[in-house]
Each structure stands twice: as C-alpha cells, then as structure tokens.
C-alpha cells in the first residue's frame, strides 16, 4: 500500500483533493508499496533550496528530491522522496496560466511525483511530451482539475 503525507508549512487551506490525484498517479504508474512527502513552503524557503541544491539563485515552483534511482526494493517499501511546492509561486502561475489554484497545485504535485518516478522533461522533446501527457491524463480525470475550456 502506498503512503504519503502532505506537510503544510505555508498554511494553505484547500488541498484534501490531492489525495485522489496522488493515488491516481501512483496507480497509473503501477507503483505499490511506496512512501513520499509533499511539503508546502513559501518563496523564501524555495529560493534557499533551489540555490543550495541546484545552484540557481531564484525561487521556483516545485522541487523534487528523489531518494532512489531505480525500482529495486531495498526494503519492503520504496522511499520515493520529497516534493517541495512554493504556494506563492503556485498562486502566481494559476493567475498567469488562467488555471484554478486547484488545477495548478495538482499539476505541480503530479509533476513533482513523476520526477520522483524518474521522468525528466529536460532530457528532450520526446521525454517532455511523455511526461506532460501523463500529467494531463491524471488532471483531466477529475472535474476540479480539468483544463478550463474556452468560455469557462
């Protein structure tokens, strides 16, 4: 059975729907017996993490720290890692992309989770297409995270 926790260091009120988003992503990827954490933080902490671990001196929306580099179980449970999400950046991008905050937060969650599972859109156009198609498949499966249609 998969286990995950959401640690809200930011104080964001509405994220319970992410439970079904995470479960669907793990099911579609046929992941069983895995653990992960998602941590909501502010831009200052995200900037600090991005600079310390990636050498990039600015904030970003999501960072994933994978604890494993293959699918071999060293224990009975896979330790996938941690996903950090900047709530201020998420809100900014929801406005910029004309998404609801629910959609943008779900997108960043799925995006981070796919990175933990080994997907990397920075490796080329084919990898990017595959990763983004999987993200859309998950998000379009739920009314509150479907892409807005013109006129909505």
Buried (B, 14 or more C-beta within 10 A) or exposed (E): EBEBEBEEEBEBEEBEBBEBBBEBBBEBBEBEEBBBBBBBBBBEBBBEBBEEEEEEEEBBBBBBBBEBEEEEEEEEBBBBBBBBBBBBBBBBBBEEEEBBBBBBBBBBBBBBBBBBBEBEBEEEEEEBEBBBEBBBEBBEBBEEBBEEEEEE
